[in-house]
Amino acid sequence: MVINIEVRLFATFREGREKKYFLRLLEGTSILDILKMLNIDEKEVSIMLLNGMDGESDRELSDGDVLSLFPPVGGG
């Protein structure tokens, strides 16, 4: 089965990439699979929200999910 998800990238993750991706994927795809597709190292992700909830990268995605990825943000 095919699922449709939205991936939102923030801050430096947008460099050389789109702000949003609308992806059609096979059921069983995980967040880690998306990171690999976008060439983002899991260690570079500070906040990973799936439908607004924080959690692990091994979570499987479902139709209609929204994945938001944030790198560490510096401040002073």
DRENPA-3360 file (N, C-alpha, C; in nm, 2 decimals, always signed):
BEGIN
1 = MVINIEVR = +0.08/-0.12/+0.00/+0.00/+0.00/+0.00/+0.09/+0.13/+0.00 ~ +0.04/+0.23/-0.06/+0.12/+0.35/-0.07/+0.06/+0.45/+0.03 ~ +0.15/+0.53/+0.09/+0.10/+0.63/+0.19/+0.16/+0.77/+0.14 ~ +0.09/+0.87/+0.18/+0.13/+1.01/+0.15/+0.17/+1.08/+0.28 ~ +0.29/+1.14/+0.28/+0.33/+1.21/+0.40/+0.39/+1.35/+0.36 ~ +0.40/+1.43/+0.46/+0.46/+1.56/+0.44/+0.58/+1.57/+0.53 ~ +0.69/+1.62/+0.47/+0.81/+1.64/+0.55/+0.84/+1.79/+0.55 ~ +0.86/+1.85/+0.67/+0.89/+1.99/+0.68/+1.03/+2.00/+0.74;
9 = LFATFREG = +1.12/+2.08/+0.67/+1.25/+2.10/+0.71/+1.27/+2.24/+0.76 ~ +1.35/+2.26/+0.87/+1.37/+2.39/+0.93/+1.52/+2.43/+0.94 ~ +1.54/+2.56/+0.94/+1.68/+2.62/+0.96/+1.78/+2.56/+0.86 ~ +1.89/+2.52/+0.90/+2.00/+2.48/+0.81/+1.96/+2.36/+0.73 ~ +1.86/+2.28/+0.77/+1.82/+2.16/+0.68/+1.76/+2.21/+0.55 ~ +1.72/+2.34/+0.54/+1.67/+2.39/+0.41/+1.78/+2.42/+0.31 ~ +1.90/+2.43/+0.36/+2.01/+2.47/+0.27/+2.03/+2.36/+0.17 ~ +2.01/+2.39/+0.04/+2.02/+2.29/-0.07/+1.90/+2.19/-0.08;
17 = REKKYFLR = +1.80/+2.22/+0.00/+1.68/+2.13/+0.00/+1.55/+2.22/-0.01 ~ +1.44/+2.16/-0.03/+1.31/+2.23/-0.03/+1.27/+2.25/+0.12 ~ +1.18/+2.34/+0.14/+1.12/+2.36/+0.28/+1.03/+2.24/+0.31 ~ +0.95/+2.20/+0.21/+0.85/+2.09/+0.23/+0.86/+1.99/+0.12 ~ +0.84/+1.87/+0.16/+0.83/+1.76/+0.06/+0.70/+1.68/+0.08 ~ +0.63/+1.66/-0.03/+0.51/+1.57/-0.02/+0.55/+1.44/-0.09 ~ +0.56/+1.34/-0.01/+0.61/+1.21/-0.06/+0.51/+1.10/-0.06 ~ +0.52/+1.02/-0.16/+0.44/+0.89/-0.18/+0.53/+0.78/-0.15;
25 = LLEGTSIL = +0.51/+0.71/-0.04/+0.60/+0.60/+0.00/+0.53/+0.47/+0.02 ~ +0.60/+0.37/+0.03/+0.54/+0.24/+0.06/+0.52/+0.23/+0.21 ~ +0.41/+0.17/+0.25/+0.38/+0.14/+0.39/+0.49/+0.07/+0.45 ~ +0.53/+0.10/+0.58/+0.64/+0.04/+0.64/+0.76/+0.13/+0.64 ~ +0.76/+0.24/+0.57/+0.87/+0.33/+0.57/+0.89/+0.40/+0.70 ~ +1.01/+0.41/+0.75/+1.03/+0.47/+0.88/+1.09/+0.61/+0.87 ~ +1.10/+0.68/+0.98/+1.16/+0.82/+0.98/+1.30/+0.80/+0.94 ~ +1.37/+0.70/+0.98/+1.51/+0.68/+0.95/+1.53/+0.67/+0.80;
33 = DILKMLNI = +1.43/+0.60/+0.73/+1.44/+0.59/+0.58/+1.43/+0.73/+0.52 ~ +1.35/+0.82/+0.57/+1.33/+0.95/+0.52/+1.46/+1.03/+0.54 ~ +1.52/+1.02/+0.66/+1.65/+1.09/+0.68/+1.76/+1.04/+0.58 ~ +1.76/+0.91/+0.55/+1.86/+0.86/+0.45/+1.82/+0.92/+0.31 ~ +1.70/+0.93/+0.27/+1.65/+0.98/+0.14/+1.70/+1.13/+0.13 ~ +1.69/+1.20/+0.24/+1.72/+1.35/+0.23/+1.87/+1.37/+0.27 ~ +1.95/+1.27/+0.29/+2.09/+1.28/+0.32/+2.11/+1.36/+0.45 ~ +2.03/+1.33/+0.55/+2.05/+1.40/+0.68/+2.09/+1.29/+0.78;
41 = DEKEVSIM = +2.20/+1.32/+0.85/+2.25/+1.22/+0.95/+2.16/+1.23/+1.07 ~ +2.12/+1.12/+1.12/+2.03/+1.12/+1.24/+2.09/+1.20/+1.36 ~ +2.22/+1.20/+1.37/+2.29/+1.28/+1.48/+2.28/+1.43/+1.46 ~ +2.25/+1.47/+1.34/+2.23/+1.62/+1.31/+2.09/+1.67/+1.35 ~ +2.00/+1.58/+1.38/+1.86/+1.62/+1.41/+1.85/+1.64/+1.56 ~ +1.81/+1.76/+1.60/+1.79/+1.80/+1.74/+1.65/+1.77/+1.78 ~ +1.55/+1.80/+1.69/+1.41/+1.78/+1.72/+1.35/+1.71/+1.60 ~ +1.27/+1.60/+1.63/+1.21/+1.52/+1.53/+1.06/+1.50/+1.57;
49 = LLNGMDGE = +0.97/+1.57/+1.51/+0.83/+1.56/+1.55/+0.75/+1.49/+1.44 ~ +0.68/+1.39/+1.48/+0.58/+1.32/+1.40/+0.44/+1.36/+1.44 ~ +0.37/+1.43/+1.36/+0.24/+1.48/+1.40/+0.24/+1.56/+1.53 ~ +0.35/+1.64/+1.55/+0.37/+1.72/+1.67/+0.42/+1.65/+1.79 ~ +0.45/+1.52/+1.78/+0.50/+1.45/+1.90/+0.64/+1.40/+1.88 ~ +0.73/+1.42/+1.98/+0.87/+1.38/+1.97/+0.87/+1.23/+1.99 ~ +0.98/+1.17/+1.94/+1.00/+1.03/+1.95/+1.12/+0.98/+1.88 ~ +1.13/+0.85/+1.86/+1.24/+0.78/+1.80/+1.23/+0.78/+1.65;
57 = SDRELSDG = +1.35/+0.76/+1.58/+1.36/+0.76/+1.44/+1.31/+0.63/+1.37 ~ +1.29/+0.53/+1.46/+1.25/+0.40/+1.40/+1.10/+0.39/+1.38 ~ +1.03/+0.49/+1.42/+0.88/+0.49/+1.40/+0.84/+0.48/+1.26 ~ +0.74/+0.39/+1.23/+0.69/+0.38/+1.09/+0.59/+0.49/+1.07 ~ +0.59/+0.53/+0.94/+0.50/+0.64/+0.90/+0.37/+0.58/+0.85 ~ +0.26/+0.66/+0.87/+0.13/+0.63/+0.82/+0.08/+0.73/+0.73 ~ -0.02/+0.70/+0.65/-0.08/+0.79/+0.56/-0.13/+0.92/+0.63 ~ -0.09/+1.03/+0.57/-0.13/+1.16/+0.63/-0.04/+1.22/+0.73;
65 = DVLSLFPP = +0.07/+1.15/+0.77/+0.16/+1.19/+0.87/+0.23/+1.32/+0.82 ~ +0.27/+1.40/+0.92/+0.36/+1.52/+0.90/+0.48/+1.50/+0.99 ~ +0.60/+1.50/+0.92/+0.72/+1.49/+0.99/+0.80/+1.62/+0.98 ~ +0.84/+1.68/+1.10/+0.91/+1.80/+1.11/+1.05/+1.78/+1.17 ~ +1.15/+1.83/+1.10/+1.29/+1.80/+1.14/+1.36/+1.93/+1.16 ~ +1.42/+1.94/+1.28/+1.49/+2.07/+1.32/+1.64/+2.03/+1.36 ~ +1.74/+2.11/+1.31/+1.87/+2.09/+1.35/+1.89/+2.16/+1.49 ~ +2.01/+2.14/+1.55/+2.03/+2.22/+1.67/+2.04/+2.37/+1.64;
73 = VGGG = +1.98/+2.45/+1.72/+1.98/+2.60/+1.69/+2.07/+2.67/+1.79 ~ +2.16/+2.74/+1.74/+2.25/+2.82/+1.83/+2.19/+2.94/+1.88 ~ +2.24/+2.99/+1.99/+2.19/+3.12/+2.04/+2.29/+3.18/+2.13 ~ +2.26/+3.29/+2.19/+2.36/+3.35/+2.27/+2.29/+3.44/+2.36;
% end
